[in-house]
Amino acid sequence: MPSQRFMKFEKAKAELLALAQQEGAVNSRILHKVLRNMEDIALHIQVIKGDQPISVLHPDLSSNELTYEDFLSPQLFSQTSLKQHFSFSSAVFKFSLRLALLCLFAYLITLLFPFGRYSYWLLLTIVIVAKPRFGLTWKRNVERLSGTFIGAVIGIVLMLVIKQAAVLLIISAFMLLGFFTFNRIRYSISVMFITSMVILCLSIYDGHADHIITERILYTIIGCIIAFLAAFLFPIWETKGLKSLISNILEANRNYLLKVKEELRGIQTGINASKLARKSGYIQLAKFSEALQYLHLEPKSKEVDMQGIYAIQMLSYRINSIIASLSLSAKQNVRQDTGILLASEALNNLEYCVQHSCRLNLNQFNEVVHSAKIEEEDADEGNAQHQLNLLLDLSLELKMYFI
């Protein structure tokens, strides 16, 4: 007997098909494409759940060829990798040394100036706030301070309004739940919850709310200041790694296009070859986007030409997306013999960018005028020939930044 979810899906398909028959030629064609995509997605879900064999998607594929472990990133330990980190060129070594010195300095402060019973909060704040990157350390500082102050105010208000210890403990339990809920997604909110919870619980246990609040705020401020100033000790700047990140993106897109070009020529590269290349491209684009998130938080002395950086990022994303579309066309046995030359020219442009990425001037990029022709081609219906033309134009525009 069909499941209720399957019946809903079939009903939605029937409604979409009826709507397509009522529309004009253009809208009807679009709706039929949507319907085919829905059926394809449903089939993939059935294969993932084990309701259908993998052969319905890849008839020529045997179970022995499925190498899912290729998509995993094994965390292998070796003495060679460990030795590589014992150098100031290693970000891991610089941050480890910085954090060790910070903890030693904070511990000496607690010994020389015993302010109170909760001096361990200073060490705890430094360990939590100090991060390898300057931008991330600054962001965590702001979140820690704002969450602590707001949480302290909430704790004070609750103690003034509510006098029953049992009620305060119940509220503390819910605040602990809030801490674990937001700890990974909104650190400032989680700090607010844990600060209020600590103030309430320790006040009930110790009875000296004023001392607890004072020490909590004092040690948080001192810890954040020390962690922020220490970010200039063995610093790890985003700007120093930008050229390497850009080069990695270009290499990933080049390798991806190389695999897809072989598929367009009908060369069997294996089911996972282009997928692994696509995965590598996505990872490098994600790393680059993450670096840009913290780049604007660095000092003005580290400023770069952000307009040029964003242009390279945008072009790289669009090139990666077009290569993925061409890969889909190749898997559907859409031969593009006339487009092999276009793909080769685009590949040469990407190769040129890779070779000249080390000489890129991050402070001032070449002025490149965005071509209106690209937008016109992008607005056209995305068949393989249009995608190849657009890929060539985008790669040529990207190349202009490296000349």
N, C-alpha and C positions, 0 to 999 in steps of 0.2 A: 504494500500500500504506500503511495507516495507521501512524503512528509509534508507537513503544513507549510514549511518554508519553500519547498519545491513547488507546491501549488500556487503560492503567492508569486513566485518568480514567473511561472507560466502565465498567470493572469496579467502580470505587468507586461510581459512580452506581447500578449494578445492585444492589450490596450495600446501599446506603442505601435504595433503593426496596423491597427485600425486607424490610428492617428496619421500614420505615414500615407495611407491610402487616401485620406481626405486632403492632404496638403498638395502643394504644387510640386513640380519636378525637382527643383533644387532642394527644398526642405525634405521632400520624400527621400531623396538620395542620402541626405545627412542622417535622417532618422534610421534608415536601413543600416548605415555604417555603425550607428550607436547600438543598434540591435545585435549586429554581428560581434561587436566588441563585448557586449554583455554576455553573449553566449560563450565567447572565448574565455572570458574571466571566470564564468561559472564552471567551465570545463577544467580550467587550471585549479580551481578550488577543490573540485572533486578528486583530481589527481593528488593534490596535497593531502587531502583527508584519507586517501587510500580507497575511495569508492570507484575509481577508474584506474586502469594501469597506465604507466608512463608511455606505453606504446601508442596511445590515442593521440598524443602530442608529437611524439617522435617515433614513427613506425620502424625506422632503421636503427633504433637505439636499443641495446641490450642492457640488462641490469648491471652487468659488469663494468659498463662504461660510466656509470654514475659515481662520480668522485666528489661527494659533497665536502670532504675534508679539505679540498683545494680552496674553498671559500673561507676557511677558518684561518685565524692568525695565531699559530701556536706560540706560547710563551716559553721559549726554550732558554735554559740557563747553561752558560758555558764560561769557562775561565777566560776565554778570549774576550767575550762581551764584557765581562767584569773588569778586565784590565783596561779596556778602551775608555771606561768611565773615570779612570784615575788620571785625569788631565783637565786643565782649565778650559780646554776647548769643549768639554762635555757639560751640558746644561745640568745634568743630574748631579755631577760632582760639585759644581758651583753652588747649587741650591742646598745640597746636603751640608756642605761646609758652612754656608751662611746660617742655616737653621741650627746647626750644632753650636756655633758661636753665639747665636741669639739666646739659645736655652742656657748656655753657661753664663752669659751676661745677666739674664733675668734671674737666674738662681743666686748669683752674687748680690743682686739688688735685694732679694728677699732676706739674705743673711745680714747684710749691712744695715738695712732699714726695715726692721720687723714691724710693719704697720699694724698688723692684726692677725686674726686666725685664718684668714682665707687668702693668704698670699699666693697660694698655688693657682689662683685665678689668673695671675700675671703670666705664668708659664703656659697655662691652657689657652689664653687669648693669643699669645704669640704663635703657638703651634697651629692654631686654627686659622689665624689671619694671614700669616706669612705664606706666600705662594711664589712659585718660580718666576712668573712674569710680573713685571711692574704694574701693568694695567689691571691684572687680576688681583694683585695685592691691594691696589687702591680701591677697587670695587668692593672687595671683601671688607676693607676698613670702613667704608661708608655704611655698608649693610650692618656690620657689627655694632658700630656706634649708634646708628639710628634705632636699630632693634633694641639695644640695651636701654637707651633713654626712654623710649616709648613703653617698654616692658616694665621699667622701674616706676613710671608714672601710674601704669595700670595696677601694679602691685600695691602701691601706696594707697590709691583710691579704694581698692578692695579691702585693705586692712582697716581703713577708716570707716567704711560703710558697714562691713560685715564683721561681727565680733565672735561668732560661733566657729570654733576650730574645725568641727566636722564639716561644715559648709565650705570652709576655705580649702580643706583637703580634697573635697569632691571637685571643686573648681580647679585645683592643682592637677588632678588626674586628667581632666579634659584639656588643660593646657599642655600637659605632657603629650597627649594625643596630637594636639596641634603642632607641637615641635617635630614629632616624627613624620607628620603628614607633609609639612612644608620644608623639611630640612634639605631635600634634594632639588626642590623647584623654586622656592623663594626663601633664601637664607635669612633675610632681614625679618620676615614674619616668624620664622622658626626661632630666631634669637629673642624676639619679643615674647613669645610664649614661654621659652625656657627661663628667661630672666624673671618673669612674673611668678613662675612656678617655684624657682629657687628662693625668691624673696618670701613667698608665702610659707613654704615648708620650713625653711630655716628660722623664720620668725616664730613659728609655732613651736619649733624644737628648742631654739635658743632664747627667744624672748627679747633680743636686742635688734629690732628692725632697723633702727637708725644706723647702727654700725654695719649691718649687712648691706644696706643700700649704698652707704658711702663707699665701702670697700669694693663692692661690685662695680660701681661707676668708676672709681679711681683706678682700679687695676685694669679695667677695660680701656680707659683712655691712655694710660701709660703703655700698655701692651700694644695698642694700635699705633701709637707714635713710634715706638721702637721698631715695630715690624715695617712701618712705612719708610723710616729712615734707613733701615737695613737693606731695603730694596736697591739702594745705590751701592751696596757692598757686593761685589761680584755680580753686577746686574746682567739680566737676560732681556735684551731689547728685541721687540718684534721687528724693528727695521732691519736688524742685521740678518734676519732669516728670510726676508721678503724675496730676495733674488733666488734663493734656493727653492722657496715655495712656488714661485712663478715658473721656474725651470721644471719642477716636478709636474706641474699642471700641463705644461706644453709637451713634456715627454709622454705623459699618460694619454693625452689626446692624440699624439702622433702614433703611439703604439696601438691605440684603439682603432684609428683610421686605417692603419696598416692591416690589421686583422679583418676589418670590414671590406677593405679593398680586395683581399684574397677571396672573401666570400662572394663578392660581386663577380669575380672572375670564375666562380664555380669551383674554387679549390677547397677541398674539405680540410678544415682546420680543427675539427672536433667541436663538440657541443659547448664545451666550457671555455674555449679560447677567447671568443669575443666577450663573453660574460665576465671573465676574470679581468679583461682589459677595461671593460666598462666599470667594474667595481673599483679598480685602481683609480680611474678618472674621478669617480664620485668621492673617493676618500681624499684625494689631493685637493679637490674643489672645496670640500668641507673643512680641511685644515686651513686653507687659505682664507675662507670666510671667517673662521674662528680667530685667526690672527688679526684680521681687519677689525673685529669687534673691540679688541683691546688696543689697537694702534692709536686711536684718537685720544686715549687716556695718558699716553706717554708725554714727557716734557716737550716744550716747543723746539728745543734744540734737536729733537729727533723727528721733526716733521718732514713729510715727503709730499710729493705731488699726488694728492689723493684722487684728483680727477682722472689722471692717467691710470692710477691703480684700479679704480672702479671700471674704467673702460676696458682694461685687459681682463678683469674678472667677468664683465658682462659678455665680452666676445668669447671667452673660454667656455662659459656656460652654454651659449648658443651653439658653438661648434660641437660641443659634446652632445647636445640634444639632437642636432642634425645627424651626427654619426650614428646615434642610437636608432633614428628613423631609417637610415640607410641599411643598418644591420637587420632591421625587421623586414625590409624589402628583399634583402638577400636570402633570408630564411624562408620567404614565401616564393623563392625561385624566380624572382623578378630580375632577369639578367639585364645588365646595363653596360653592354660592350662599348657603346658610344660614350658612356660616362666614366670609363676607366681613366681616360686622359685627364678629365677634370679632377678626379680623385687624386691622381698622381701629382697634378700641379698644386692642389691643396696640401698634399703631403710634403711637397718640397717647401712650401711656405712655412709649414709648421717646423720642418727640420731647420730652416734658416733661423727661425725664432729661438729654437733650442740652442743652437750654436752661438747665438749672439746675446743670450739672456744674461750671461755673466758680465757683459759690458753695459748693462742697462743703467741709465742715470735716473735714480729714484726721485731725485729732487726736481727734475725738470724733464718731462717726457716730450717727445716730438709732437708737434701740433698736427693732429690728424682730423680731417674733415669727414664727418660721417656721411656716407653716400646715401642719397635718397633712393637709389636703385635697389639697395638692400631691402628697404622697407617695402618697396613695390613687389619684389620677389617674395618677401615674407608673407605678404597679403594674399598671394596666389594660392591656389589649391596645392597642397603639399605632395605632389607626385615625386617620384624619384629624381626625374630630370631637374625639376625646380629645386629640389633639395641639394643636388650636386652643384647647380649654379650658385645657390645661396652660400653653400659651404666654401666655394672658391672665393667668392667676394668677401666673406667674413675673414677667411684666412689671409687674404691679401691686405685687408684693413688692419688686421692684427700685426702683420709683418711690418707695416709702416712705423709701428712704435719701436721697432728694434733696429731700424736702419740708422 
